């Protein structure tokens, strides 16, 4: 199992770099070429969401991205340190306004539309989005 870890300051200009790194590592891991645009878009959405959560909560810690290559799958985990309840669990009087929560849920809907296997966790210590794609083993090229 190979793992690449990327940490970047919660600034929008670093999201593009995360997208490019994710696509390059996904390609090397054996993710189908036809799916690489979806990988880029999903990582961009997840990282943009994490940056927004950090900025709105005044968190200076970096956004964390882990790219994990396993035998038959490739996973990307985007983590933030913004404390909150799980998406959709906000009750009346909870922190954050309706606009932020609508944007958050819209971003998650976009990610869910792009990736078949998505797991979202959130809690007092932050949240994580784990996205997984199948990989194909490299084919041997015969002379």
N, C-alpha and C positions, 0 to 999 in steps of 0.2 A: 504494500500500500504506500503510494507516494503522496505526500502532502505539500502544498505550497501555501504559505500564509502571507497575507498582505494586510498591512495596517496603514491607514491614511487619516490625516487630519480631516475633521468633519467640514469639508469645504466642497461646494459643488464642482469646482474645477478638477477635483481628483477622481470623480466618478468615471470620467472617460478613460482614465488610466486603468481603473479596476475592470472596466468592460473589455478593454484590449487584452489585458493579462488573462482574464477568464476565458476569452475566446481562444487565445493561443494555447493555454493549458488544456482546454477541452479538446481542441484539435489533436494535440499530442496524445491525449488519453484515449482517443478513438471514438469520440462523439461524431455521429454522422454529419457530414458537411452541410446537408440540407437543414440541420437543426442549429447550426452555429449562430445564425441571426437571432433565433429565439433565445439562445444562451446569453448573447450580448444584451438583448432588450430586457430580459428578466433580471440579469445582474444590475443593469442600469437602474431599473425600477427599485430593486431592493436596496441598492446603495444610496439612491436619491432619498428614499424613505428614511434610511438610517441617518443620513446627514441632516435631514429636516427635523427628525426627532432630537438629535443632539443639539442642534442650533436652538430649537424652541425651548429646550430644557436647560440651556446654558451649560452643557456638558463639554468639557475640553478633551476628554479621552478620545483616542482614535476609534474609527470604525474598523471592525475586524472582518476580514474575508478569508475563509479557508477553502481551498480547492483540493478535493480529496479524490485520488484515482484508486479505485478498487478493481477487483478482478473483472466484474461484468457491469460496473456502473461508475459514473462520475458524479460527485456531489459538490455543491457550492453552498457554503454556510455564510450568511451575512449577519453579523451580530452588532448590536448597539447596546448602550448602557443607560438608555432612557427608561426610568421606572414608570410602569403603567399597568393597567389591567389588560386582559386579553382583548383582542379586537371584538367589538360588538357588546362588550360587557360594561360599558360606561353607563352609569346610572345618572339620575338627575343630581346636579351639584358636583359631579366629578371633575377633576382637573382637565383642562383642554376645552376648547370651544368646539361647536358643531362643525365648523368649516374644517378645522384640522382633522377631526375624526372622519369626516366625509372623504377628505383627501387620502387619509391613511387607508380607509377601506377600498377606495378606488384603486390605489396602488396595489393592494393585495389582490383585487379582482383581476387586474391586468396580469400580474404574475401567475395567478391560477389559470388564466386563459392561455398563457404561453407554455407552462410546465405542467405535465401530467402528475408528477409526484412532488408535492409541496407540503412542508410541515412548518407551521408558524407557532412559535411559543413566545409568551410575554409574561413578565412578572415584575416584582419590585426591583430586581437587579438588571433589568433590561430585557431585550428580546432577541430572537434569532429566526431567520428564515432559512430553511434547508431545502434546496432544490436538487433533484436527482434525475439524471438522464442515463439511458442504457448506452453501453459502449460495444463496439465490435472489435474483435481481435484483429491486429494487423495481418494482412495476407502476405505470404512470402512471395517475393518476386523471383522467378526462376530465370536464369540466363538463357 
